[in-house]
Amino acid sequence: MELTFERVFASPSLDGPAPRKAKLSPDGRYLTLLRNRAEDKERYDLWAYDRETMAWSMLVDSEKLGSGRELSEDEKMQRERARVGNLKGIIDYQWTSDGKGILVPLDGDLILARLDGEIVRLTDTEESELNPGVSDTGRYVSFVRDRQLWVGEIGKDAAPVTPKEGEDIRWGEAEFVAQEEMARLSGYWWSPDDKRLVVERFDESMVGVVTRAAIGAMGTKVYEQRYPVAGSANAVVELYVMDPDGQNRVKVDLGENTDIYLARVDWSPDGEALYVQRQNREQTVLDMLKVDPATGKTSVLFTEHAAMKDYWINLSDNYKWLADRSLLWWSERDGYGHLYLFRKGKWTQLTKGEWVVTDLVGIDQKKGLAFFRGTKDSVLAPQIYSIPLTGGKPARLTDPAFSNAASMDKNGQTLLVTRSNDDTPPQSFLADQNGQRIAWIEENALDASHPYAPYLASHRPVQYGTIPAADGTPLHWEMVTPEMAPGKRYPVYFYHYGGPGPQIVSKAWDGALRQAIVDGGYIWFALDNRGSANRGVRFEQPIYRAMGGVEVADQKAGGEYLKTLPFVDPDKIAIDGWSYGGYMTLKMLEADPGLYAAGISGAPVTKWELYDTHYTERYMGTPEKDGAAYAKSSALADAVKITDPLLVIHGMADDNVVFENATAVIAEMQAANVPFEMMLYPGYTHRVAGEKISPHRYNTVFRFLEAHGVTPPE
């Protein structure tokens, strides 16, 4: 059966069920998760599994209980920051500490779902409740509304506990760059005993305004968005400790320099101390501040420095404060991301080697065991390991035939493992501390009833290999070929991202899109260049002050390798990338005219002065101090030199890579009478996706390739 783009993006998902946010109740009896619907793969409901009765039940039906009310612009943007802007229904939830109830945000309001089936609607307002949470003892519910933090005892009305100070000052929220670039989505934190909470206040009046036009099909909305572009002023962030009613407010001393980043905030397990991670503007120094919550006074507990000259500090959530006030900490100080124990002022390195810890999964403090995800056995198929807090050899707990990820309950007793490989869509199960499976959460077997079953006959295997970069560094690639006739040569769909962070080449399940492209007679190819994650500091470092350089050279090496293969048509290698990948398409076509047959540039950054401070300055410095690097990295100056067929795609309401990036390169090429094509999507943000729009996007791409002769052999 032919696998079309329409079927790839339709419901039910060809990946099978995709549970999200699996959590164990505080007593460990219940497993809860968000489960998507067969008829609407983007709508999620809350389900619970009783481990005693081994029965599943739906706790909250998002359609039945949802109001259908349109979300506020603030909540829409928060969802974009969290990369869940496409999801519907329930996207998150939180257990109360007594294990008897679950706080569920739904359509901008809050619901308390009890295990006996009772549903308590906590709010029912036109305004959205942002960043909802339950205090640690379960006594209070808290949320942000209209730039203020609101708190109330569960079952009673909430009230604002912070002042209202105008349009540019917000309480209880994370500022833009914290949400978008620092993976910090919250702006308040409850103490373990509920006696205090610490609240962020930020003033963004000094942040430049970007007029963002959300151009829709039937009209345009204009937003005056505070957006700190590279080299400009950031919001000024402050922290205050206060009682649950907002009284006895104490300001935390973050230092005289206000041009810093508030990276992370944590209470000690006993609630007697507060720990704040303060990062300098250059992102080369990270101070761990110990705060006296009664006075707000701070002291520097330790300082983390960039692992090498001309590098930066990668922020992480892979750390945990322990009951004895020691700290399990992740650092790249030896050149690779590893775990360290900080106890009584002394450091002990727990993991070591030319591999990285990618996630801290959990800790059993009673047994003194830490559980983590890492690349010790393979960078392409990470595994779950345990290691004693006293040190020793990591014990692998998962099957190396799969790429694995995991989470744990708060006491580190039970693993929730998700695994997949090239031939197995994601499976999830409960496991003990030794990795032994206790029960399936979702076996997702590829049997006759699976949505992907009709397409198994044409499923093609993935090949892996490496090629050397210019400095000899091995670069991993993956390739999927169609069924090929002897003596014939085939076109290549060369997918790339190229920027810092995402790793593309992996042995995890990659979904049906890749197979649909291969079914169409194209070779799928991808390569991870230097600058991408999970290979250590020296692998990432070459992009420092040099975006659009080494990545382009490494991808070129991939293109040249493809041309040596006897089954590849050397004149039909097309490149496609989104976001940083869209930027890369432009830079690759500019650098090597004629090397590629055509390029697709989706939502590209075209000029780094248009992108935000925290991301851009981490790698590029500032336009004022590093102007030459910015000029060289621009995709605008040489756009007029592009001679190969180019298709530009952009969402016209993009608030991340703002639409000005696309209009800038469009104007440059039009002014120079350079031909190119474009497809714009009214009303869509940085995520141009959906059951109808995604097929349109990919059909557009392949019509473009066909029009320019990048087609399979007859």
C-alpha positions in Angstrom: 0.0 0.0 0.0 1.3 3.4 -0.9 2.3 5.6 2.0 1.2 9.1 1.2 1.9 12.3 3.1 -1.8 12.6 3.8 -1.7 9.3 5.6 1.5 10.1 7.4 0.0 13.1 9.2 -3.6 11.7 9.6 -5.1 10.0 12.7 -4.6 7.4 14.1 -0.9 8.0 14.3 1.3 5.5 12.3 3.6 5.5 15.3 0.9 3.9 17.4 -0.3 5.3 20.7 1.9 8.1 22.1 1.5 8.5 25.8 2.9 11.6 27.4 3.8 12.8 30.9 3.8 9.4 32.5 3.9 9.8 36.3 3.6 7.6 39.4 1.3 8.7 42.3 3.1 9.7 45.5 2.3 6.3 47.0 3.3 4.5 43.8 0.0 2.7 43.4 -1.2 4.6 40.3 0.4 5.3 37.0 -1.0 8.3 35.2 -0.4 9.6 31.7 -1.8 11.6 28.9 -3.1 9.4 26.1 -4.0 10.6 22.6 -7.1 9.6 20.8 -7.2 7.3 17.8 -9.5 9.7 15.9 -7.5 12.8 16.8 -3.8 12.1 17.5 -3.2 15.6 18.8 -5.9 15.6 21.5 -4.9 14.1 24.9 -7.0 12.9 27.9 -5.8 11.9 31.4 -5.8 8.2 32.1 -4.8 6.2 35.2 -3.6 2.7 35.7 -4.3 1.0 39.1 -1.3 -1.2 39.7 -3.3 -3.3 42.3 -6.3 -4.0 40.1 -4.3 -3.8 36.8 -7.1 -1.7 35.3 -7.1 1.5 33.2 -9.6 4.2 33.5 -10.1 7.7 32.0 -9.9 10.3 34.7 -10.5 13.4 32.7 -12.2 13.5 29.3 -10.8 16.7 27.7 -13.7 17.1 25.3 -16.4 16.5 27.8 -15.0 18.8 30.5 -13.3 21.3 28.3 -14.9 24.7 27.7 -13.6 25.1 24.2 -12.6 28.6 25.1 -9.9 30.2 23.0 -6.6 30.5 24.9 -5.1 33.8 25.7 -2.2 35.1 23.6 0.1 34.6 26.6 -0.9 30.9 27.0 -0.6 30.4 23.3 2.9 31.8 23.4 3.9 29.8 26.4 2.8 26.6 24.6 4.9 27.6 21.7 7.9 28.1 24.0 7.2 24.6 25.5 6.9 23.1 21.9 3.4 21.9 22.5 1.5 24.5 20.5 0.0 21.8 18.3 -1.6 19.8 21.1 -5.2 19.9 22.3 -7.0 18.9 25.4 -4.7 18.2 28.4 -1.1 19.0 28.0 0.1 18.7 31.6 -1.0 17.8 35.1 0.3 17.6 38.7 -0.4 15.2 41.5 -1.3 16.5 45.0 1.1 15.3 47.6 -1.5 13.2 49.4 -2.0 11.2 46.2 -5.8 11.8 46.2 -6.1 14.4 43.6 -4.6 15.7 40.3 -4.5 19.3 39.2 -5.4 19.5 35.5 -5.2 22.7 33.4 -7.8 22.6 30.6 -8.7 25.3 28.1 -7.3 28.0 30.3 -9.0 26.9 33.5 -8.1 24.5 36.4 -9.8 21.3 37.4 -9.0 19.0 40.4 -9.6 15.4 39.5 -10.0 12.9 42.3 -9.4 9.2 42.0 -13.0 8.4 43.1 -14.2 10.2 39.9 -15.1 13.5 41.5 -14.3 16.6 39.4 -13.9 19.9 41.1 -13.7 23.0 38.9 -11.2 25.4 40.6 -11.5 28.2 38.1 -14.0 29.2 35.4 -12.9 32.5 34.0 -12.4 34.3 30.6 -8.8 34.8 31.6 -6.3 32.0 31.3 -4.5 30.6 34.4 -0.8 30.4 33.5 1.8 28.2 35.2 -0.6 26.4 37.5 0.8 24.4 40.4 0.0 22.7 43.6 2.1 23.5 46.7 4.2 20.7 48.0 1.9 19.7 50.9 -1.1 20.0 48.6 -2.8 22.8 50.6 -2.6 25.6 48.0 -3.2 26.0 44.3 -1.3 28.8 42.5 -1.2 30.3 39.1 -0.5 33.5 37.1 -3.2 35.7 35.9 -2.9 39.2 34.4 0.8 39.5 35.3 0.2 38.7 39.0 0.7 35.5 41.0 -2.5 34.2 42.6 -2.7 31.8 45.5 -5.6 30.1 47.3 -6.3 27.1 49.4 -7.7 24.3 47.3 -11.5 24.5 47.3 -11.5 28.3 48.1 -11.1 31.3 45.9 -7.6 32.4 45.0 -6.4 36.0 45.3 -3.4 37.9 44.0 -0.4 37.9 46.3 1.8 40.2 44.2 1.0 43.8 43.1 -0.1 44.8 39.7 2.5 47.2 38.3 1.6 47.8 34.6 2.1 46.2 31.3 5.9 45.7 31.5 6.2 44.1 34.9 5.2 40.5 35.5 5.2 38.4 38.6 5.4 34.6 38.7 6.4 34.2 35.1 9.6 33.3 33.3 10.9 36.0 31.0 11.0 35.3 27.2 14.5 34.0 26.9 14.1 31.8 30.0 11.2 30.1 28.3 12.6 30.0 24.8 16.2 29.3 25.4 16.9 28.2 29.0 14.2 25.5 29.4 12.9 27.4 32.5 9.2 27.7 32.1 8.2 28.8 35.6 8.6 31.9 37.6 7.8 30.8 41.2 8.7 27.9 43.5 7.0 26.6 46.6 9.1 25.6 49.7 8.7 22.0 50.7 6.6 22.9 53.8 4.4 25.5 52.0 5.5 28.1 54.5 7.1 30.2 51.8 7.4 30.7 48.1 10.0 32.5 46.0 8.6 34.5 43.1 10.3 36.1 40.1 9.5 39.6 39.2 10.8 40.9 35.9 10.7 44.3 34.2 10.9 44.3 30.4 10.3 48.0 29.8 13.9 48.3 28.6 13.5 45.4 26.1 13.1 46.4 22.5 9.7 46.1 20.9 9.3 44.0 17.7 6.1 44.7 15.8 5.0 41.2 15.0 2.4 40.9 12.4 0.4 37.6 12.7 -0.8 37.5 9.1 -3.8 35.3 8.8 -5.9 34.2 5.9 -8.7 36.7 6.7 -7.0 39.4 8.5 -3.8 40.5 10.3 -3.3 41.0 14.0 -0.4 43.2 15.1 1.4 42.5 18.4 4.0 44.7 20.0 6.2 42.0 21.4 9.1 42.6 23.8 11.8 40.7 22.0 15.5 41.0 23.1 17.5 40.8 19.9 21.2 40.0 20.1 23.2 42.8 21.7 20.2 44.6 23.1 18.9 44.9 26.7 17.3 41.9 28.5 14.6 42.1 31.1 15.7 42.9 34.6 14.9 39.9 36.8 14.5 40.0 40.6 13.5 37.3 43.2 11.4 37.7 46.3 10.7 35.3 49.1 7.3 35.7 50.7 4.5 34.0 52.7 1.7 32.3 50.8 -0.4 35.4 51.3 2.3 37.7 49.8 3.3 39.1 53.2 6.8 39.4 54.7 8.3 39.9 51.2 12.1 39.7 51.2 14.2 40.5 48.1 17.0 38.1 47.2 20.4 39.7 46.7 21.4 38.6 43.2 24.3 41.0 43.1 24.9 44.6 41.9 25.0 43.6 38.2 21.5 43.3 36.9 22.6 42.2 33.4 22.6 38.5 34.3 20.5 35.4 33.7 18.4 33.7 36.4 19.1 30.1 35.3 17.6 27.9 38.0 16.0 28.1 41.4 15.6 25.3 44.0 14.7 24.9 47.6 16.8 22.6 49.8 14.8 19.5 50.8 14.3 20.8 54.3 13.2 24.3 53.1 15.9 26.0 55.2 17.9 27.3 52.2 17.3 28.4 48.7 19.8 27.8 45.9 19.9 30.1 42.8 22.0 29.5 39.7 23.2 32.9 38.3 24.7 33.0 34.8 26.7 35.9 33.4 25.6 37.6 30.2 28.5 36.1 28.3 27.4 32.6 29.6 30.9 31.6 30.6 30.4 31.7 34.4 27.7 30.0 36.5 27.5 30.8 40.2 25.6 28.6 42.6 24.2 31.0 45.2 23.1 29.9 48.6 20.3 32.1 49.9 19.0 32.7 53.4 15.2 32.9 52.7 14.7 34.9 55.9 17.0 37.8 54.9 17.6 37.3 51.2 21.4 37.4 51.8 23.4 35.2 49.4 26.8 33.6 49.3 28.6 31.9 46.4 28.7 28.2 47.2 30.7 27.3 44.1 31.3 28.6 40.5 31.2 26.7 37.3 33.4 28.0 34.4 33.3 27.2 30.7 35.2 24.0 30.1 37.7 25.6 27.7 38.6 28.9 26.2 36.2 30.1 23.5 33.3 28.0 24.8 30.2 28.5 26.9 28.2 26.9 29.7 25.4 24.6 28.6 22.6 24.9 31.2 21.2 21.6 32.5 18.4 20.2 34.6 20.5 17.1 35.4 21.1 17.9 39.1 19.4 17.3 42.4 19.8 18.5 46.0 19.9 15.6 48.4 18.5 15.3 51.9 21.9 15.7 53.5 22.4 18.9 51.5 24.9 17.4 49.2 24.4 17.9 45.4 24.4 15.6 42.5 25.6 17.9 39.7 26.1 17.7 35.9 29.1 19.4 34.4 31.3 19.5 31.2 34.4 20.5 33.1 36.4 17.5 31.9 35.2 18.0 28.3 32.2 15.7 28.5 28.9 16.0 30.3 29.3 13.9 33.5 27.9 13.5 37.0 29.7 14.9 40.1 28.8 14.7 43.8 29.4 17.9 45.8 29.5 17.1 49.5 30.9 19.3 52.3 32.7 21.5 49.9 34.5 18.6 48.0 33.9 17.2 44.5 33.8 13.5 43.5 33.4 12.7 39.9 31.0 9.7 39.5 31.0 9.1 35.7 33.9 9.5 33.4 34.9 8.8 29.8 34.6 10.0 26.2 30.8 9.9 26.4 28.1 12.0 28.0 25.3 11.8 30.5 22.3 13.2 28.7 19.7 13.0 31.5 19.6 12.4 35.3 16.7 10.0 35.6 16.3 9.6 39.3 17.9 8.9 42.7 17.2 6.4 45.5 18.7 8.2 48.4 18.2 5.4 50.8 20.2 3.0 48.7 22.6 5.6 47.5 21.9 5.0 43.8 21.7 7.4 40.9 20.0 6.5 37.6 20.9 8.2 34.4 20.7 8.1 30.6 24.0 8.2 28.7 25.9 7.4 25.6 28.5 5.1 27.2 27.6 2.2 24.8 26.5 4.2 21.8 25.9 7.8 20.9 23.2 6.6 18.5 21.3 4.4 21.0 21.5 5.9 24.6 20.9 3.5 27.5 19.8 3.8 31.1 22.4 3.1 33.8 22.7 3.1 37.6 25.7 4.0 39.6 26.4 4.2 43.4 26.7 7.7 44.8 30.0 6.5 46.4 31.3 5.8 42.9 31.9 2.7 40.8 31.2 1.3 37.4 27.9 2.2 35.8 25.5 -0.8 35.4 23.5 -0.8 32.2 19.8 -1.5 32.8 18.3 -1.5 29.3 18.5 -3.4 26.1 21.2 -2.1 23.7 19.1 -3.1 20.7 17.0 -0.1 21.5 17.4 3.6 22.0 16.2 4.2 25.5 14.8 7.1 27.7 13.4 7.0 31.2 11.9 8.8 34.2 11.3 7.7 37.8 9.1 8.4 40.8 10.4 10.9 43.3 11.9 8.2 45.5 13.8 6.5 42.6 12.0 3.1 43.1 10.4 2.5 39.7 11.6 3.2 36.2 9.3 4.4 33.4 11.2 3.3 30.3 10.5 4.3 26.7 12.4 2.6 24.0 12.4 2.2 20.2 14.6 1.3 17.3 14.5 1.6 13.5 12.0 -1.2 13.2 10.1 -0.8 16.5 7.9 2.2 17.3 8.0 3.6 20.8 7.2 1.2 23.6 6.9 2.1 27.3 6.9 0.0 30.4 7.4 0.0 34.2 10.6 -1.6 35.4 12.3 -2.2 38.7 15.7 -0.7 39.7 17.5 -3.5 37.8 15.6 -2.6 34.6 13.4 -5.7 34.7 10.0 -5.1 33.2 7.2 -5.1 35.6 4.3 -4.2 33.3 3.7 -2.7 29.9 2.4 0.8 29.8 2.1 0.7 26.0 3.6 -2.4 24.2 2.7 -0.9 20.8 3.4 -4.1 19.1 3.7 -4.0 15.3 1.0 -6.6 14.8 -1.9 -6.8 12.3 -3.9 -4.3 14.2 -1.2 -1.6 14.4 -1.9 1.5 12.2 1.5 1.0 10.5 0.9 -2.7 9.6 -0.4 -2.0 6.1 2.9 -0.3 5.2 5.3 -2.8 6.8 5.9 -4.5 3.4 7.7 -1.5 2.1 9.5 -0.5 5.3 13.1 -0.1 4.5 16.1 -0.7 6.8 18.4 2.1 8.0 22.1 2.1 7.3 24.7 3.9 9.4 28.2 5.0 8.9 30.8 7.7 9.5 32.9 10.0 7.2 35.8 12.2 8.4 35.5 15.9 8.8 38.3 18.1 7.6 40.1 17.6 10.9 39.5 13.9 10.9 36.6 13.9 13.4 34.2 11.1 12.5 30.7 12.4 11.5 27.8 10.0 11.9 25.3 9.6 9.0 22.2 7.6 8.4 20.7 6.5 5.1 17.5 4.7 3.9 17.4 3.6 0.3 14.4 2.5 -1.7 14.3 -0.8 -3.5 16.8 -0.1 -6.3 17.1 -1.5 -9.7 20.6 -2.6 -10.7 22.5 0.0 -12.7 20.1 2.9 -11.9 20.9 6.0 -9.9 18.5 7.6 -7.4 17.9 11.1 -6.1 18.7 12.0 -2.5 16.6 13.9 0.0 19.4 15.3 2.2 17.8 16.4 5.5 19.9 18.6 7.9 19.6 20.7 11.0 23.2 21.6 11.7 22.8 23.9 14.6 23.9 23.5 18.3 21.7 21.1 20.3 19.7 18.6 18.3 21.2 15.3 17.3 19.6 14.0 14.1 21.3 10.7 13.5 19.9 8.1 15.9 18.8 4.5 16.0 15.4 5.5 17.5 12.2 5.1 15.6 12.0 8.0 13.2 8.3 7.8 12.2 6.6 7.2 8.8 7.6 10.5 7.1 11.1 9.2 6.2 9.6 6.0 4.8 7.0 7.9 2.8 9.9 9.8 1.1 11.8 6.6 0.5 8.6 5.0 -0.9 8.5 7.8 -3.4 11.9 6.7 -4.8 14.2 9.0 -2.9 17.2 8.1 -0.8 17.0 9.6 2.7 20.2 10.9 4.1 21.2 12.9 7.2 24.5 13.7 8.9 25.4 15.3 12.3 28.0 18.0 11.8 30.4 19.4 14.4 28.5 21.8 16.7 25.7 19.3 17.5 25.2 17.8 20.9 26.1 14.6 22.7 29.7 14.3 21.4 31.5 16.5 24.0 32.9 20.0 24.2 35.4 19.8 21.4 32.8 18.5 19.0 30.5 21.5 19.8 33.2 24.2 20.1 34.0 24.8 16.4 30.8 26.9 15.9 32.1 29.5 18.5 31.9 32.9 16.8 31.6 31.0 13.5 28.0 30.0 12.8 27.4 29.0 9.2 31.0 27.8 8.7 32.1 24.5 10.0 28.6 23.1 9.8 28.4 24.0 6.1 31.8 22.3 5.5 30.8 19.1 7.3 27.5 18.9 5.4 29.4 19.5 2.2 31.6 16.4 3.1 28.3 14.5 3.3 27.3 15.7 -0.1 30.6 14.8 -1.6 30.4 11.3 0.0 27.0 10.8 -1.6 28.4 11.6 -5.0 30.9 8.7 -4.7 28.1 6.1 -4.3 27.3 4.2 -7.5 23.6 4.2 -6.8 23.3 7.9 -6.1 22.5 10.3 -9.0 25.2 13.0 -8.3 23.1 15.7 -10.1 20.0 15.0 -8.0 21.0 15.7 -4.3 18.4 18.1 -2.8 18.8 19.6 0.7 16.0 20.5 3.1 16.1 22.0 6.6 13.9 23.9 9.1 14.8 26.8 11.4 18.6 26.5 11.9 18.3 23.9 9.1 16.6 26.6 6.9 19.5 28.9 7.6 21.9 26.1 6.7 20.2 25.5 3.3 20.9 29.2 2.4 24.5 29.0 3.6 25.1 25.7 1.8 23.7 27.0 -1.5 25.8 30.2 -1.1 29.0 28.4 -0.3 28.9 25.7 -3.0 26.9 26.6 -6.1 26.2 23.5 -8.2 27.0 21.0 -5.5 23.3 20.5 -4.7 20.5 20.2 -7.2 18.0 22.3 -5.1 17.4 23.5 -1.6 14.4 24.0 0.7 14.8 26.7 3.4 12.1 26.5 6.1 11.7 29.3 8.6 15.3 30.4 8.3 17.2 32.8 10.5 18.8 35.0 7.9 20.6 37.6 10.1 21.6 36.7 13.6 21.1 40.3 14.8 17.3 39.5 14.5 17.5 36.5 16.9 17.4 36.6 20.7 20.1 37.4 23.2 20.6 34.2 25.2 20.8 31.8 22.2 22.7 34.0 19.8 25.2 35.5 22.2 26.1 32.1 23.6 27.8 31.2 20.3 28.3 34.5 18.5 29.0 37.1 21.2 27.4 40.5 20.5 27.1 42.5 17.2 29.0 45.4 18.9 32.0 43.3 20.0 31.9 40.6 17.3 30.6 42.4 14.3 32.9 40.6 11.9 31.6 37.2 13.0 28.0 38.4 12.6 28.7 39.7 9.1 30.3 36.5 8.0 27.5 34.4 9.5 24.7 36.4 7.7 22.7 34.5 5.1 21.8 37.8 3.4 25.0 39.2 2.0 25.6 36.2 -0.4 21.9 35.3 -1.1 22.1 37.0 -4.5 24.8 34.5 -5.4 22.5 31.5 -5.1 22.2 29.9 -8.5 20.5 26.6 -7.6 16.7 26.3 -7.3 15.5 27.5 -3.9 12.2 27.2 -2.1 11.6 29.4 0.9 8.9 28.4 3.4 7.8 30.4 6.4 4.8 30.7 8.8 3.5 34.3 8.6 2.8 34.5 12.4 6.2 33.2 13.5 7.1 34.7 16.9 10.4 32.8 17.3 12.2 33.2 14.0 10.2 36.3 13.1 8.9 36.6 9.6 11.3 39.5 9.0 14.0 36.9 8.5 12.2 35.6 5.5 11.2 39.0 4.1 14.8 40.2 4.4 16.2 37.4 2.2 13.2 37.6 -0.2 13.8 41.4 -0.7 17.5 40.9 -1.3 16.9 38.3 -4.0 14.1 40.2 -5.6 16.1 43.4 -5.7 18.9 41.5 -7.5 16.5 39.8 -9.9 17.6 36.4 -8.6 14.9 33.7 -9.2 13.5 31.6 -6.3 10.2 30.2 -5.1 8.3 30.6 -1.9 5.4 29.1 0.1 4.0 31.1 3.0 1.5 29.9 5.6 -0.9 32.6 6.9 -1.6 32.3 10.7 1.1 29.7 11.3 3.9 30.2 13.8 7.3 28.5 13.8 5.5 25.2 13.8 3.9 24.8 10.4 2.2 21.5 11.0 -1.1 19.8 11.2 -3.2 17.0 9.6 -3.8 19.2 6.5 -1.0 21.7 6.5 1.8 19.1 6.9 0.8 17.2 3.8 0.5 20.5 1.9 4.0 21.5 3.0 5.6 18.2 1.9 3.6 17.9 -1.3 4.8 21.5 -2.1 8.4 20.4 -1.5 8.3 17.4 -3.8 6.4 19.2 -6.5 9.2 21.8 -6.4 11.8 19.0 -6.7 10.0 17.4 -9.6 9.7 20.7 -11.4 13.5 21.0 -11.2 14.2 17.5 -12.4 15.0 16.0 -9.0 13.0 12.8 -9.7 13.5 9.0 -9.4 14.6 7.0 -12.4 11.8 5.6 -14.6 
